[in-house]
Amino acid sequence: MFNILRAEWLRLKRTFTPIFLAVLPVSLVALEALLRFLTPNARAWSFYLWSILNWWPLIWLPFGIALLASHSMEVEKRARAWKALRARAVAPEHLYLGKLLVLTIHTLVSSLLLIVSTLLVGVIALQGEVPWLLVCKASFMLWMAALPLISLMLWFAYMGGYILAIVANLLGFFAGAVAGLSNYWLLVPWAVPLRMAVPIVGVLPNGIPLQAHDPLWQMPVLPIVGVALVGYVLFAIVGAFWFVRKEVK
């Protein structure tokens, strides 16, 4: 399995993937830094973080996952490598799960870069105490809450490439925003990271910050983590099963 992970990592290292992993968080932070100076409370950490940590799970991270997953599958398709890879004495599900694990690590790297870029710009441009722990905790927890999207998007990318992954994300964008605070949030993978942002960041899916004594601050985090892990494993199993059963054309 280690050799599969290493081969997949090196293969994607020669593509646009490393650049995209950095551009994804940096573009969001740069946009928010620009908008901060065009609005009131430009130098307040709270408004800066509310925007970044709301847009990241709402738009940037889901679409980033979709593009990375689609690109990972497209690399094999263009090289016509699936038949050669599956002809080796390697279980096909290991090939698929290798891609999934590398994609998972890539999104974690991008989330770590979000921490660095958010804090770097904030320290330079903003005033007040630096919320080191909040930025680190929020970025990591939002990544964890997005785990179901990682395995789901890889499956969709294998089935339908860029088109299916992006169209699904467009629909999921609206579904997640609506379902984030509903009772059926656990059925919508796009709603899971948005729900995580409520008690961790203090911002609703629509971008409105919570009031100081809002009971939503007390929303339990463990059920969200549990749903995320179950969704990740479930979609990984379904995707691997689909990959094994589907004939490579």
Buried (B, 14 or more C-beta within 10 A) or exposed (E): EEEBBEBBBEBBEEEEBEEBBBBBBBEBBEBBBEEBEEEEEBEBBBBBBBBBBBBBBBEBBBBBBBBBBBBBBBBBEEEEEBEEBBEEEBBBBBBBBBBBBBBBEBBBBBBBBBBBBBBEBBEEEBEEEEBEEBBBBBBBBBBBBBBBBBBBBBBBBBBBBBEBBBEBBEEBBEBBBBBBBEEEBBEBBBBBBBBBBBBBBBBBBEEEBBEEEBEEEEBEBEEBBEBBBEBBEEBBBEBBEEBEEEEBE
